[in-house]
Structures are given as C-alpha cells and as structure tokens.
C-alpha cells in the first residue's frame, strides 16, 4: 500500500535520527606474559554498527577485540609505542581515532 | 479482447489461493470473471462477499473456522471453487509441549580451512547447546532437526550465552514437532580476527559435528531424522550455515538438509552460496548493519546480506520487513544493543512473532511437506502477525520457464552469462522492445553500478514521464499452466539528490502500478499488478535501498479476463504503466519468468534403474535422493529421478514407474515434467505419453 508522502518522509527522518556521538578518550597498552600487549581503549557511546569491531594500531590489526559496556574496547597486539595512531571502526563510515597514551 | 461475461458457457473456474489460515478475515480468489459477485462460504454460512473488480481479488470475510469454498455468479451463470481446509497460523504455537535440556559432547579439534584471508579453524571448540524437543504428541520415532547458529557478539561475557538468546524460537518450533538445538559458537567468535579470518568455515564445522553428535545421541527423544534437517543462521552465523551445507554436500552420504534460514546475514565471503537446498532470508529496514551504505553497496559489501539471496539456489524466498532490527532476534544481545529504543524499530517480541511465523511456514513446507504453507512465502496471503506491518517479499521457485534474466549466469540451471548482454534480446532469444512517447530511458544495468541497489544482478532500468510506454518481450509459444504464475522481480529505483529522495519520477511513498498483458498472437488478456500488490515504494529505514519484490500473477487471472487466450501458445508479454496515476515512474526489472513445470522433448529412454531407499544418484555436488532413475536419448547429459517410498505419494509414483517401464519395453516416447534439483539432475513430477 502507498504511504502518504509526508508520512514516508517523517518515518525516514525519524529512522535517521542518530543521537549517539561516539568518541575515544584514551588508549593504553599493558604488557602480557607472552610479550604481546593488552589494548585498553576508553571512550563514550561506543555502539557497534557492524558485525565485528575493527581496531588498528599503526595500521596493524588488533586481535581478539571485545567490548565492555559502551565505554571500553579491549584487544591484543604484538607491539606498540606511545604516540602511535589508533583507529577504531565501529561504523564503517565514521571511524574513530586517537593515539597510544601509555605503554607499560 | 473478448470478455467472458459475453459467453453463454459456464463461468470461468475459480480457486481459492492457499493458504487459508484459521481465523483469517480475508481470502484471495483467482480466476474470477470480472463483474461477477463472489461469495465465500463455510458450509452453508456466508462469511463474506464482494463484487469482482478484478480477476484476482481479496474478499473480506468473518473469521474462518472450518473448510471454505467460494462461488462466483454472473448473469445466471456460476462457478464454485473446491473446498479448502484452513491451516493453523504459523505464528500460533503448535500442538506439542516443548521441553528444554542441555546437550554437551565435549570438545573437538576444528579442521583447518585455508581462505584468502588466512586459515579458519585449527583450535578446539566445545560441542554444546540448548535443546528444545517436542515432548508429547509424537507420531514418529524420529523428529526433524533444526540447528540454530548465532552470530558474533563483541561483549565477551555476554557472548558466552549468545546461544541462549533464541528460546522464543526453540520453544515455538518444538511445539510444531521440531528438535531445535541452538549451538554455542562463542569460542569461534573469540577466534574471529579481522582481517585475517572470520572463522566462517569453523562455524560450519561446528554445525556439522553437532549434527553428527545429535544423531549418535541415543538419549534424545525423539531421535533425529537425518533426512529432515533445517539450519538457521543469524548474522555471521548465516554465512556459517550456508558453508555447513557446502560441507554436507561434500560428504559421501550427505544429510538431508532440506532448508536454510538466514536472519540478517553478513556478506564477508562473497563466494558463499546456498546450493542444493531451499533458502529463506529475513532482513529488516532497521538493521544496524545497513546504516552505512558504503558497507552495503560499495566495493566491499561486507554487510550486504541481500546478496546471499541473489546467489542462493532455488526455491528461495525473502521477507524484507519494516522496523525489524539486527540484534532483536537474540534476547541476550538485545539489552545492550544500540538498536534498542530507536524510533521506528519493532519491539523485540513483535519481531519474534513475525520471524517465527515466516520461519515456521518455511519449515512446514520444506521439511514437513505441508505445501500449503508455501503461500505465506510467495504471497499473496500473510501470517496474522505480518498483516499490520510492511513486508516486501521475493519468492522464486525452481519450476520456471525463464523469459528474461538479463544475461546473468545461473549455475543451478547451467546457464552461462549471455554474451554479449543485450537489452533487446531475452533469454528465449526473442526480441525485447520499449516504445512510447513517455520513455526517458531504458538501460541494461549492472546493479553494482547503482548506489542504492543491494542486488548482485543485471536488470532493466526504465524511466518514463508520461504513461505512453510499452515494454514487450517475446515468448515464442511459451506454455503456461492454468494453475501457474507469471512472476516479475521489480523495484522502484530509489535515488537521492542532496541527501533527499529524488522525486523527479516518483513521489516519496508512492507505489507504481503496471498493467501486464499476455498475447497468444490473436487473443490478449491484461491484469494489473495492483490486483494483488503494486510495486511498493522502498521501506523507510536507517538508509533507503532499492530492494526487489517479486510480483506474481496467477495465470487463471488472465484466462478469466479472456477465456479465449491460449496459454499453451503465448507469444508476447507486455508491460505498461497503469493509467495517469502512474504517468511518471522509475523502476528496475529482473527475472521475468513463468512458474510452471519444465518439460523435456519427446524421447525414448536410454536407461532406467530402480534401487533401495537411500542410494540416490550422482556425486554430492549434483545429487538426487531418488529410487527411480532414468535418462533420455534426447537429453543425454541430464538424469531424472523420483522417490518411490511407502508414503502418501506411493500410488502416483508407482504409476509413473510402471509408465517408464512400459515406455522402455515398447521403445516408445515420453515427455517428463520436472523440477531442477542440481546442475544435471532433475526431479520428475509428471510422466506424459508423447
């Protein structure tokens, strides 16, 4: 059945209202017994728009990425240095970035 | 064009289009002579009536509680339909009481599969799950099995319980007589490492090994019927269950996986396709994976799950539903989902009832053999739960005569790509023309080049600015069946300018109606799509996409308009905008076909054999599960067969076998009516003396 024009436009506008404003606050690496590093990323409104979260540090993929609530993302990487760029893709069209703040 | 109400003979036969559900408040009737009065009755009680404005129409009625029939009357003549027994609505619980238990078969080493992205497998995975079984009213020693494979969930603690999020579906399917096992894939999820590998083969290995374990488990009551199995995959589990069927077909003795359901599947592996089984998919307009068009329609369409439907072998069906979300299927995921509370989404419970209605209908048809339920997949009828929401369906059967597919390869039917692709020659080698003053353009288009299309196919892209437009495609004496269907995939071409809908050709929200005409060279008959359903404007959602709908018109709706039309000798199909209300439009068209039985030419038999149940014929990739096998001299590269088993089909099947035997002994000729089963194997549904 056809939908009146105004009603269709209203539904479209409502569906596209995305009030979330995801952002990254920090990224800290902590060493693991096997020499690799735990990746700890903190942010706000971290909602997934996809099937799996994709995280890269210096262009290298972070493995075993998991989320805790909508404020933390965790994973594992072989190495990393303070100041290296961190890219978090929860939404393919809106990747988030930060830098490694601390390695310990 | 003649009109049947001018004739003095009997009124054109009418039929009720299945399904009729208990409690339905409307019924679809086809074959109705225009202007006849149609009455629907339950025994002698009138449930409703309506004047026939079209040859196929929906009649509002009081709720159905028993067998119904319809009567059409016009000018002293009448026609009465056969009685139709109503069926249980697939959204209602079945007669059995579900019983829940846990199964745990330890761990196993997941074999390694090499993929372009790296290896899948190579780790240990648990074999456990949540089982829902029908606990009473079991008429058989074994029950059909349904395996549920969940998707990827990034919250590690919650993911441990991902498989527990489908109790609503397990309880429902168990009440309908299915054993339902939702398996734990959280270990596989932990091993999924983008971009190296997403472990889709590993998911498939776990699915197959769980089936092995469940079949070997003597404590399960009722036992598992190895020949009646269905798979359901959600999100990344969707690709996993399709690959499970790939593994199954590589086995020496494959399981009878009759049907696959995909709920919002991902599309990471574009080589994955469902083959050798029936396929059904549900996708929702409020699925979070569809938010970003670049991941749906771009060069890396990892969230274009729609493409799995385009690649799937037939029978295949699709329900595209407004408001359905990605995470709402899983009750463990839902409380932390970003889709929760978003304007325009269905409540999770609403989504469950709609999904379980379609899934149950699909499995009742494909696994239980209750073919009336297919009507809920192909239309026009809908399950009760889906009647108040917008659902756009596709259904493509295997028994079709393809008029035009716009040159796409079709491995199931051994069709190579049309070379070169030509918009003015169809698959039957007949001319295609588009004429009229209104034509703005008509182009053969690759959907990958359309920014808003989700499809992987070629089609026609047509726009017009006045209603003076006619598309004609040659049929070359095509034979249609009186109870068959004409099917056209079509969509409104959605486009945006400055992030707003482009309304140059179509006003936002408006449908487009077409008149479809069949012509046998001397007689013509025309039916409007809107008699059932016009081409609907795209669903409003996160993003807006052009998604095909299958428009299906019953052949007897044409012969009711003009009984002189010779449907055994069709020469032309024509398509026109229906009047000034559709004086401009922009549509995409694909897959013009007639749902009918395919026939071989008349031929003598070169081989006929019979063997015990379970032997079948052919390699796993091209296998037919049949006891009677035959080959024809006129079709030496194909093998035909059918089952001869002690069930309700035995009498008819035995008669067909005797017919083949006498044909071989007499060296006479036959024609076989068949459905496509695999690349070279066909299932015989009719044997005709030539």
Interface residues (C-beta under 8 A of the other chain):
Chain A: X1 X2 X3 X4 X5 X7 X8 X9 X11 X12 X14 X15 X16 X17 X18 X20 X47 X48 X49 X50 X51 X52 X53 X54 X61 X63 X64 X65 X66 X67 X68 X69 X70 X91 X92 X93 X94
Chain B: X151 X152 X154 X155 X156 X159 X190 X192 X193 X194 X195 X196 X198 X235 X236 X266 X268 X285 X286 X288 X289 X291 X292 X293 X294 X295 X302 X303 X336 X338 X342 X343 X344 X501 X507 X508 X509 X510 X511 X534 X536 X537 X540 X541 X542 X543 X544
